[in-house]
């Protein structure tokens, strides 16, 4: 009951509704912004929500260290669960940790094929039934890499989320809120969400929703206090 309430209360239900039920297995979603805006916090919140719904998540980090990723999960779970019974939440926490794997790679000199091979081994030979894979801090090099990841997502029946750091302090966006530097990549992306500062908060903007011609307003922001995705005005 506690777990279902945590899931129901999540503002990520708004994101799901806006993109017609979710990203979907075999598809790729990207969170894009300049560095330091909050992409990792958003990814961890999205992953934690999936874990609360009984899913299995592989979080692939390309940072030098992964201890901060574990801290993100602990902090965000604590924020999500603050309003419920402590003992029940502790039990749920232990369940979700069992369904999460954190992997670490150094992208320099390591091709995407080797990364995907390791992920495939974890899912197949490691008998870890992942339904979501997070690529955190991966530097997308072009459509060839996206195509390989898309093939992998379809073959393993997983949903993939990326964080993508845009160049410069003031990246350029087109009229659809799609980063100009993504012009050659956007056709290979199923869902694209951008993060941009608006005053003292970070607004999430749905730039691409599968094949929909028009995108709905998300009315979601990143709360600077809790680092959780929250509904505007709450």
C-alpha positions as CSV (number, residue, x, y, z in Angstrom):
1,X,0.0,0.0,0.0
2,X,2.8,2.4,0.9
3,X,4.6,1.7,-2.3
4,X,1.5,2.2,-4.4
5,X,0.9,5.6,-2.7
6,X,4.4,6.7,-3.4
7,X,4.0,5.8,-7.1
8,X,0.6,7.4,-7.4
9,X,1.8,10.7,-5.8
10,X,4.8,11.0,-8.1
11,X,4.7,13.9,-10.5
12,X,6.3,11.5,-13.1
13,X,2.7,10.4,-13.7
14,X,2.3,13.8,-15.4
15,X,5.3,13.0,-17.7
16,X,3.9,9.6,-18.6
17,X,0.5,11.1,-19.5
18,X,2.2,13.8,-21.6
19,X,4.1,11.2,-23.7
20,X,1.0,8.9,-24.1
21,X,1.9,6.4,-21.4
22,X,5.7,6.6,-21.3
23,X,8.8,6.2,-23.3
24,X,8.2,2.5,-23.9
25,X,10.5,-0.5,-24.1
26,X,12.8,-0.5,-27.1
27,X,12.8,3.3,-27.2
28,X,15.3,6.1,-26.3
29,X,14.6,9.2,-24.2
30,X,17.1,12.0,-23.7
31,X,17.4,14.7,-21.0
32,X,19.4,17.6,-22.5
33,X,20.8,20.8,-20.9
34,X,24.0,22.6,-20.3
35,X,26.2,21.2,-17.6
36,X,25.2,21.5,-14.0
37,X,21.5,22.0,-14.4
38,X,20.3,18.8,-12.8
39,X,20.2,16.0,-15.3
40,X,21.6,13.3,-13.0
41,X,19.1,14.2,-10.3
42,X,16.2,13.8,-12.8
43,X,17.6,10.5,-14.1
44,X,17.8,9.1,-10.6
45,X,14.3,10.3,-9.8
46,X,13.0,8.6,-12.9
47,X,15.0,5.4,-12.1
48,X,13.8,5.4,-8.5
49,X,10.2,5.7,-9.7
50,X,10.6,2.7,-11.9
51,X,12.1,0.7,-9.0
52,X,9.2,1.6,-6.8
53,X,6.9,0.1,-9.5
54,X,8.8,-3.2,-9.3
55,X,11.1,-2.6,-12.2
56,X,14.8,-3.4,-12.6
57,X,17.3,-0.7,-13.5
58,X,20.9,-0.6,-14.7
59,X,22.5,2.8,-14.1
60,X,25.5,3.2,-16.3
61,X,27.8,6.0,-15.2
62,X,30.7,7.4,-17.2
63,X,32.0,9.5,-14.3
64,X,35.4,8.8,-12.7
65,X,33.7,7.6,-9.5
66,X,30.3,6.2,-8.8
67,X,30.0,6.8,-5.0
68,X,28.1,10.0,-5.7
69,X,25.6,8.1,-7.8
70,X,24.7,5.9,-4.8
71,X,24.4,9.0,-2.7
72,X,22.0,10.5,-5.2
73,X,19.8,7.4,-4.9
74,X,19.8,7.5,-1.1
75,X,19.0,11.2,-0.9
76,X,16.3,11.1,-3.5
77,X,14.6,8.0,-2.0
78,X,14.7,9.8,1.4
79,X,13.0,12.9,-0.1
80,X,10.3,10.8,-1.8
81,X,9.6,8.8,1.3
82,X,9.7,11.6,4.0
83,X,5.9,11.7,4.5
84,X,5.4,7.9,5.1
85,X,5.9,5.4,7.9
86,X,9.6,5.0,8.5
87,X,9.7,1.2,9.0
88,X,7.6,0.5,5.9
89,X,9.8,2.9,3.8
90,X,12.9,1.1,5.1
91,X,11.6,-2.2,3.8
92,X,10.7,-0.7,0.4
93,X,14.2,0.8,0.2
94,X,15.8,-2.6,0.7
95,X,13.6,-4.1,-2.0
96,X,14.5,-1.4,-4.6
97,X,18.3,-1.7,-3.9
98,X,18.1,-5.3,-4.9
99,X,16.7,-4.4,-8.3
100,X,19.3,-1.8,-9.1
101,X,22.7,-2.3,-10.6
102,X,25.3,0.5,-11.0
103,X,28.0,0.0,-13.7
104,X,30.9,2.3,-14.4
105,X,32.8,2.8,-17.7
106,X,35.5,5.2,-19.0
107,X,34.3,6.3,-22.4
108,X,37.7,7.3,-23.6
109,X,39.0,4.6,-25.8
110,X,36.0,2.4,-25.2
111,X,33.6,1.9,-28.0
112,X,29.8,1.7,-27.6
113,X,29.9,-2.0,-28.8
114,X,31.9,-3.0,-25.7
115,X,29.6,-1.1,-23.4
116,X,26.5,-2.8,-24.9
117,X,28.2,-6.2,-24.8
118,X,28.8,-5.7,-21.0
119,X,25.2,-4.7,-20.5
120,X,24.0,-7.6,-22.6
121,X,26.0,-10.0,-20.4
122,X,24.6,-8.5,-17.2
123,X,21.0,-8.9,-18.5
124,X,21.5,-12.3,-20.1
125,X,24.3,-14.2,-18.4
126,X,23.9,-12.3,-15.1
127,X,20.2,-13.0,-15.1
128,X,19.3,-9.4,-14.2
129,X,15.9,-8.7,-15.9
130,X,16.5,-5.0,-16.5
131,X,13.6,-3.0,-18.1
132,X,15.3,0.4,-17.9
133,X,18.9,1.4,-18.6
134,X,20.3,4.8,-17.7
135,X,23.2,6.3,-19.6
136,X,24.5,9.0,-17.3
137,X,27.3,11.3,-18.6
138,X,27.7,9.5,-22.0
139,X,28.9,11.8,-24.7
140,X,26.8,11.0,-27.8
141,X,29.1,11.0,-30.9
142,X,26.5,10.6,-33.7
143,X,23.7,8.6,-35.2
144,X,25.7,5.5,-35.5
145,X,26.0,5.1,-31.7
146,X,22.3,5.9,-31.3
147,X,21.4,3.3,-33.9
148,X,23.5,0.7,-32.0
149,X,21.8,1.6,-28.7
150,X,18.4,1.5,-30.3
151,X,19.1,-2.0,-31.7
152,X,20.2,-3.1,-28.2
153,X,17.1,-1.6,-26.6
154,X,14.8,-3.5,-28.9
155,X,16.7,-6.7,-28.7
156,X,16.7,-6.7,-24.8
157,X,13.3,-5.0,-24.5
158,X,14.5,-2.2,-22.3
159,X,13.7,1.5,-22.1
160,X,16.8,3.7,-22.3
161,X,17.3,7.2,-20.8
162,X,20.3,9.4,-21.6
163,X,21.7,12.6,-20.1
164,X,23.2,14.9,-22.7
165,X,25.3,17.9,-21.9
166,X,24.9,20.7,-24.4
167,X,27.8,22.9,-25.4
168,X,28.4,26.3,-23.9
169,X,26.7,28.4,-21.2
170,X,23.9,29.5,-23.5
171,X,22.9,26.6,-25.9
172,X,20.8,27.5,-28.9
173,X,17.3,26.0,-29.3
174,X,14.9,26.0,-32.2
175,X,11.2,27.0,-32.1
176,X,10.3,23.5,-30.8
177,X,12.8,23.7,-27.9
178,X,15.1,21.2,-29.6
179,X,18.8,22.0,-29.1
180,X,20.2,23.1,-32.5
181,X,23.2,20.8,-32.0
182,X,20.8,17.8,-32.0
183,X,19.5,18.5,-35.5
184,X,21.3,15.3,-36.8
185,X,20.2,13.2,-33.8
186,X,16.6,14.1,-33.1
187,X,15.2,11.7,-35.7
188,X,16.7,8.8,-33.7
189,X,15.4,9.9,-30.4
190,X,11.8,8.9,-29.3
191,X,11.4,11.4,-26.4
192,X,13.4,14.5,-25.8
193,X,13.1,16.6,-22.6
194,X,15.2,19.8,-22.1
195,X,16.1,21.5,-18.8
196,X,16.4,25.2,-18.8
197,X,16.8,27.8,-16.0
198,X,13.8,30.1,-15.6
199,X,14.6,32.5,-12.8
200,X,15.5,30.5,-9.7
201,X,14.2,27.2,-10.9
202,X,14.7,24.6,-13.7
203,X,11.9,24.0,-16.1
204,X,11.4,20.7,-17.9
205,X,10.2,21.2,-21.5
206,X,8.9,18.3,-23.7
207,X,10.7,18.9,-27.0
208,X,9.8,15.6,-28.7
209,X,7.0,13.1,-28.0
210,X,7.5,10.1,-30.2
211,X,5.9,11.0,-33.6
212,X,3.4,13.6,-32.3
213,X,3.4,16.8,-34.3
214,X,2.7,18.9,-31.2
215,X,4.0,18.5,-27.7
216,X,2.1,19.1,-24.5
217,X,3.3,21.4,-21.7
218,X,4.8,19.3,-18.9
219,X,4.3,21.8,-16.1
220,X,7.2,20.2,-14.3
221,X,10.3,21.7,-12.7
222,X,13.3,20.5,-10.7
223,X,12.9,21.5,-7.1
224,X,16.2,23.2,-6.1
225,X,15.7,22.2,-2.4
226,X,14.9,18.5,-2.8
227,X,16.3,17.9,-6.3
228,X,13.1,16.1,-7.1
229,X,11.0,16.6,-10.2
230,X,7.9,18.4,-9.0
231,X,4.7,19.8,-10.4
232,X,4.7,23.5,-11.0
233,X,3.3,25.4,-8.1
234,X,3.7,22.6,-5.6
